[in-house]
Amino acid sequence: MRPHLLEICAFGPYAQRQHVDFDQLGSAELFLVHGATGAGKTSILDALCFALYGVSSGEGRAGRDLRSDFADLDDPTEVKLQFSIGPQRYLIERRPEQPRAKRRGEGATNAPPTATLWQLSKHGEPQLTVIANGTRKVTEAIEGLLGFRAEQFRQVVVLPQGEFRRLLLATSRQREEILEALFSTARFRRLEEILRRNAKTIVTDLRILEHEHQLLLDQAGASDVNQATAQLTEHSSALHRLDREIEKLREKDARQRAQLEQAQRVAQQLDHYASAREQHRELSKAAQERTAQRAQLARGRRAATLRDTQATLQQLREQRRLLDARLSEAALAAAAADQARIASECALSELANHQPEIDRLRQRVDQAQAEAQQRNALAQAQQQYTAARQALERTTAATESLAANASQAQAHLAQLRATRDKLEQEATQVDQLRRAAHAASRSLHWRERRERDELALNAGERLLNEKRSELRRLEEAWDRHRRTVDAQLAQQRAQQIAQLAATLKAGDPCPVCGSTEHPHRASDAAPAVEIALPAESTDRHQLDILRAEIDALTAQQTDLVAAVASAQEALAAVDDGLPLSELEADADRLRVALSEAEAAPKRLEQLVPQIARAELHADNAQHQLQANQHEHAEHQANLQRLAAIVAERQNSLSGQQADLPALQAELSRQLAAIKAAEQRREQSRQHATTTAAQLTSLREQSEQQLQQLKTAEVLFAQRLTQAEFADEQDWRQALAAPEALQALESELSDFDRRLQLAEDQLEQARQQATGLRRPKLDQIKQRSEQTAKRLEQQLIVHAETNQTVKRQQALLQRLQHTADRLVHLTDRYKKLGALAEIAGGRNEHRLSFSQFVLTTLLDDVLTAASLRLRTMSRGRFQLQRARQQENGPIVGALDLEVFDAFSGTQRGASTLSGGEGFLAALSLALGLADVVQARTGGVYLETLFIDEGFGNLDPEALDAALAALLDLRRGGRLVGIISHVPELQERIDARLRVTAGGRGSEIITGEVNLPRRSLAASTFA
């Protein structure tokens, strides 16, 4: 994100409308906002944050509290900001909730907050497109465009006063949210969740599959697969016996069907002979009507042979027309080129008369160059004088700084000794604090475990009651379903028995029992209906799954009841009756005290070399002070010597100064004019020669093409006569499209083919019908139907037996399939479950996949930040991730610590002093911007604003910090500094000064002349 223009009205200390034009800062890219304390420097950052997110840059200032106390009631409080993200520009306008005059009557009322976000046209047209309207929608749109929320914006782009070290000292969780937003790593967390859900799904599928396998055994009425196989073998034997009986009936039915088919074929042949005679008679009449079409086809074929010759003739005619046009254009171009050649020669002759004036200009340029060399020597001497004066000022400031440094060293030494006494006292309390912390942790652990188990017990009881209610509902539905199926099966069996009894005849064996006597035949009292037996019900499958879930929940409830009782028993031995919040506070306090006491011996060891270094630092400061005083005296003598040299060179210069650049420019202009005229003359000569050659070539082509055209016309006339056409018009009338000729030819060929086919069919039908007599189809058909009916009755019994066999075969197949799936799911869970555990953090590093990615990104950020921090701290500090305990939990993976090269130890970032913390926070912000810019394509960190913090730096640290910011400027980033440090005003040329007055503050430009413009005038600039 890069701001371009900020407009403020009735905001904070600014009563009147103010404009901050960031584009008009020019190529500086680094600018300073300075002014008196309380004038309103930080309010510029408040306006930026409020425009984007509706909040200020600090936690203590809300949007509705930012209205200026100096503003009139009619002046609305509003902020407008034009900014860009990559190549796209946007405009945003916000107004907070504020009082306004009533439209009717007297007094004031509150106006609601408003916000609008526009997208500017990329092509420069005056067009605005509304992206979002309303405070909440605009804020959501800004978060989507920038890639982070307001609190993250204040940590990586705008570094407010008092909160500069917030990113440096953020918790691991806060830093994780920032990195996830900037680098879009939430997808890795989603991958962990997908793996976990998939592993859980496989476990659920395994349980369901085990219940399904048992359900299939129940449906088969067998205890195992072997028993189900034996039942299938028994029913298959009965089915084979039925197959042999049915085969005999089928042979008889086939013989009768063959007789019927033979009779039907004879009848069809006789009918076919009569139909063929009628069709041949009709086609013979139509053959006489095709003579005219055959003549038209022959004439069209002759015309088609001349199509290529006529196309060649037409192409030559078109080429002749185009060549004549090109010949006319070439003649005009040749005449124009000759006129341009004559004009260029005249212009060159006129410029040759200016040679004396050019010689005089050369003499004046030589004189001006000699005088310029003298002035350069004077400027060099003045620069040396300025550098010597600045060196004298630095040694003066260094003397004061070294004196203060020696005093600070003594104070630091006294502080270290006091710390040593305190640590020695803490080291004696380790055992007592360890026992107290252990007791508090045990009490807190059992209290939390009891409450967690009680909550789980209550939730499980509610879920168990819901599952039991659902079980009762499914059991009732299953009973109704089974009663309906049993009634339908009984009705179906009665219908089949009645149909079989109706076919029995005295003396014929029964197909079921084999008896030839049938004293008690079954009667079909009910009408025959088609009964659709239901498929295997899914309700029974759901019922078994639900019963298994209830059993599992009941077992879990039993375990939870035992866990609650165990926790209550253990808690009774250690609990002292305090509320849970007090227990947690005591445990935290004791852990902190124990940690400090355990670390006291190590800190004591570290403190001894620190005290020695502090003493050495005080001695070095005194020696440096004496050396600096000697250097100060040398700078004073050098300054006086350079002042005498400057005065001497000023006296040697004449009072007049020739305008050397103007003389050189005039001389170059005249010489360039002569050279350009010579080039134009040569170009015009070449162009005239080229156009003349082109004209000659085109005339030769015209003669050749005319001869070809005449030859083609004679050839076409000859071929017309040979094809029996009177002229070209007669040929065009006979010419038809190839598709039409092909269609006519196809139509005639199809007619001839149909006529020949009708003659062949008539002859074939006559031969087939010779000697045939029409059979008695009704008698033959009746005998065949009787045999088929007996076969159908026997097939019913076969179908029932076959259905039983198929059902048992399907059950065996499903049983084998479920067994194979159980093996497959078990193998799959071994792989996917292990992967889910590794991605979830159950690995040797105790890091989840998303945490591993974030730690890698943070390491890159810290590497980039440490490059700058080592330079700023003169090689002393570098940032790194805090080391994790070997058996600790997966927390704090993104915690930071500082490595001190002077002591060779690591310590927390919170232990840095004000100036050291400022440099570390600045380095971290710059490193984060570098890595985000390099790794992401949707997040642009092109801007950095810093509010105060430079006052805590010594001169060398200030130089290093400014060097880092200047390096950002060369990378194209905009860097704004808000500070009242005088040294920054001397080193930064681009400045905005904020002044306070009786009617509010005002923003005034400093060393850079910034013309004021409004958003209305600059929106489409």
Buried (B, 14 or more C-beta within 10 A) or exposed (E): BBBBBBBBBBBBBBBBBBBBBBBBBEEBBBBBBBBEEEBBBBBBBBBBBBBBBBBBBBEEBEBBEBBBEBBEEEBBBBBBBBBBBEEEBBBBBBBBBBBBEEEEEEEEEEBEBBBBBBBBBEEEEEEBEEBBEBBEBBBEBBBEBBBBBBBBBBBBBBBBBBBBBBBBBBEBEBBBBBBBBBBBBEEBBEBBEEBBEBBEEBEEBBEBBEBBBEBBBEBBEBEEBEEBBEBBEEBBEBBEEBEEBBEEBBEBBEEBBEBBEEBBEBEEEBEBBEEBBEBBEEBEEEEEEEEEEEEBBEBBBBBBEBEEBBEEBEEBEEBBEEBEEBBEEBBEBBEEBBEBBEEBBEBBEEBEEEEEEEEEBEEBBEEBEEBBEEEEBBEEBBEBBEEBBEBBEBBEEBBEBBBEBBEBBBEBBEEBEEBBEEBEEBBEBBEEBBEBBEBBBBBBBBBBBBEBBBEBBEEBEEBBEEBBEBBEEBBEBBEEBEEEEEEBEEBBEBBBBBBBBEBBEEEEEBBEEEEEEBEEEBEBEEEEEEEEEEEBBEBBBBBBBBBBBBEEBBEBBEBBEEBBEBBBEBBEEBBEEBEEEEBBEBBEEBBEBBEBBBBBBEBBEBBEEBBEBBBEBBEBBBEBBEEBEEBBEEBEEBBEEBBEBBEEBEEEEEEEEBEBEEBBEBBEEBEEEBEEBBEBBEEBBEBBEEBBEBBEEBEEBBEEBEEEBEEBEEEBEEBBEEBEBEEBEBBEEBBBEEEEBEEBBEEBEEBEEEBEEBBEBBEEBEEBBEEEEEBEEEEBBEEBEEBBEBBEBBBBBBEBBBEBBEBBBEBBEBBEBBEEBBEEBEEBBEEBBEEBBBBBBEBEEBBBBBBBBBBEBBEBBBBBBBBBBBBBBEEBBBBBBBEBEEEEEBEBBBBBBBBBEEEEBEBEBEEBEEBBBBBBBBBBBBBBBBBBBEBBEEBBBBBBBBBBBBBBBEEEBBBBBBEBBBBBBEEEBBBBBBBBBEBBBEBBBBBBBBEBEEEBBBBEBBEBEBEEBEBEEBBEE
